[in-house]
Amino acid sequence: MGAAARGVDFGLTAAEAVAQVREHRPDVVFLCSPNNPTGTALDPAVVAAVLDAAPGMVIVDEAYAEFARPGTVSALAVLPGHPRLVVTRTMSKAFGFAGGRLGYLAADPAVVRAVQLVRLPYHLSTLTQAAARAAVAHRDALLGTVSAIMAERDRIVATLRERGLRVADSDANFVLFEVGGDQTVVWNALLAQGVLVRDVGLPGWLRVTAGTSAETDAFLAAMETVT
């Protein structure tokens, strides 16, 4: 198992992805759309190109799909006619159900039948299934919260860019932004003001999760004093 690199802008073009697939010839290719921690969804053309080049299965993780910006095309659009493609999603993010450990997939019927053969007999508890059904029944209310988070995410992106910072396009519930210099210095300065963000190990970059309007206000105010 190996990991393939992204460009300096954290993007992944069809040509770059195909070149790395041809170099490594993996039996299974995992694509994250959007990727964590960058948050940018993949162009379906990248998925299609990888499918053409890969010798085996291609799995696209769309854990943050509900947070995608309007017009973002899911890998589900590529699924028809591609029996080696699997698109996975989760209820952990948009539905706030991380403790339920519940994911699902969309794939060719033959792939679904194969998964049914090898899955554990009691992979989901009755309580987990009942909670998931309740969450789906209240989908509109839960995704209303997603819409509010997306609005705060977009406000963070727009404001930081207006202040001259580089910010990755985000189709998730978080924003990756460049601080310039040592990110640990900025991380500590924000923490001193009661704002906790994440240092994901990218030199010069930090990641902030979008929350309530008040939390966004606090983050943006703190950022004014440290950058």
N, C-alpha and C positions, 0 to 999 in steps of 0.2 A: 504494500500500500504506500502511495506517495502523494504529495501535494504539489499542485502546479501553481506557478507564480502568476500574479496579476501585474498590470502595468503600473507606472509611477503614479498615475491618476486613479488607481485601484479599479480601473475598467477591465473588461474582458471582451475583446472583439472575436468575431467568428474565426478570422485567420489565426489569431493567437491561440485560441482554444483548439482548433484543428491541429495546429503544429505540435502542440503538447500531447494531444491524444495519439498522433502518429508516432511521436518519439517514444512514448511509454507503453502504448498498446495495452491499456488496462482492460480487464474483464468487465469491470463495472466502473462507470464514471458518475461521480456525484457533482451536481451543479447546484449552488445555492442562489436562489432568486427571491428576495434580495439576499446579498451576502451580508454576513455579520463579521466585522463591525461596520462595514462601509454603508450598508443600507440601500444600495442601488440595485434595482431589479435588472435581470438580463433581458436583452432583446431576444424575442423568439427565434430570430435568425441565427443566433448563437447556438441555441438548443438544436435547431434543425441541422446546422452544419456539423455539430458534434455527433448527432445521430448518424449522419452519412459517413463519418470517419471512424466511429467507434466500432470495434469488433463485437462488443457485447451490450449489456444493458446500460441505459442512461437513466439516472434517477435525479429528478429536479425537486429540491426541497423548497417549498413555498410556505414556510412557517408563518411569514408575515404578510401573506397575500391580501388580507383584508385591509391592510394599511396602505396599499399601493395608491399612487397618485392617479387621478382620472386619466383614462386613455392608456394606462399600462396594460399590456396584453399578457395574459397568463400562458404558461407552457401548455395548459389544457388545449389551447388553440392548435397546438402541434400534434396532439395525441392521435387524432383520426389517421389511420393508415400507417401508424408507427408502433408495431407490437413490442418493440424493445424499449419503449418509453414508459416510465412510471413517474407520476407526479404525487408527491406526498405533502400533506398538510397536517395541522395540529389544532387542537382546541386550547392549547396552553396560552396563546398570546391574546388574540382578539376576544376570546370568550373568558379570559381570566381563570382558566381551568388547569393551571400547570400541575396542581397536586393530583389531578385525575389521571395524568400520564396517558392521555388519549390522543392518538393520531389516526390518520386514515389515508388512503391512497386512491388514485384513479389510474386505471391501466387497461390494457387489452383484456378481454374476458379470459383468455388463456393464461395470462399472468395471474389474474385474480384466482383462478382455479388452482394454480400451482402454489400460491401463497396459502390458500385454504388447506392444502395437503400438509404443509410443514409447520403451520402455526401451532402454538401451544394450545391445549384443549381449554384451558381456563385463563386465557390471556387478559381478559377484562372481567372484573368483578361485577356482580349484579348492581351494587351500589354505584359504581362508576358509570355503568350504562344508564341507570336511572337518572343520575345527575346530568349526564350528557344530553339525554332526551329533554330534560327540563330546560337546559341551557338553549337548546335548539328551539324549543317552544317559545322562549323569550328572546329570540334572535334580534328582533327590532330594537328592543331596549338595550341589549348588550352592544350592538353595532352602533347605536347612537352615541355611546361612550367612545367608540373607535373614531367616529367623526370628529368629536371634540378633541381627541388626542391628535388627530391628523392636522387640525387647525392650529394647535399649539406647535406642532412640529414644523409646519410651514412658516409660522411666525418666527421661530428660532432661526430657520434657514435664511429667510429674507432679512432679518435684522442683522445677523452676523455678516452676511454678504454686504449689506449697506455700510457696515463698519470696516470693510476691506479685508475680511478674513476669507480664506478658502474653505469651502464647505462642500462635502460630497452630496450629490443628489440623494434624497432619501425616500424609499418606498416602505419604510419600517416605522417603528414607534420611537426611533432614536435618531440622533444626528451626529455625524463624525465631522469635526471641525479642526482646522489647523490653528495652533496658538503661536507658532514661531519660537524657536529656541527649545529650551528644556521643558517638556510638558509637565514634569513632576513639580516644577516651581509653580506653574499656574494651578495645577491640581491642589497643591497645598494652600495656595492663596484663596482659592474658591472655598476649600474646606474650612478655612479660618472664618469665612463669612457665613458658614452654615449651609453651603451648597456642595453636595456630593455628586461628582460625576465619575466617569470610569476611565481609567488609564488602561488602554487595551494593548499597550506595548508597541505602538507605532510612534517612533521618535517625532516629536513636534505636533502630535495630534491627540485629541481627547474625544470622548463620546458622551453625549448627554441624552438621557431618556426624556421624552416629552411627557408632561403631566398636566396638572391643572393650570389655569391661567395665572393664579397667584404664584405657583412654582416657577412658571416661565418668567414672570416679572422679576422674581428674586434672582434667577439665574442670569438674566440679561443685565440686571443692575450690577450684579457682582462682576460680570465680565467687563463692564465699563471701567472698573477700577484696576483690572489686572492685565489688560491688553492695550 
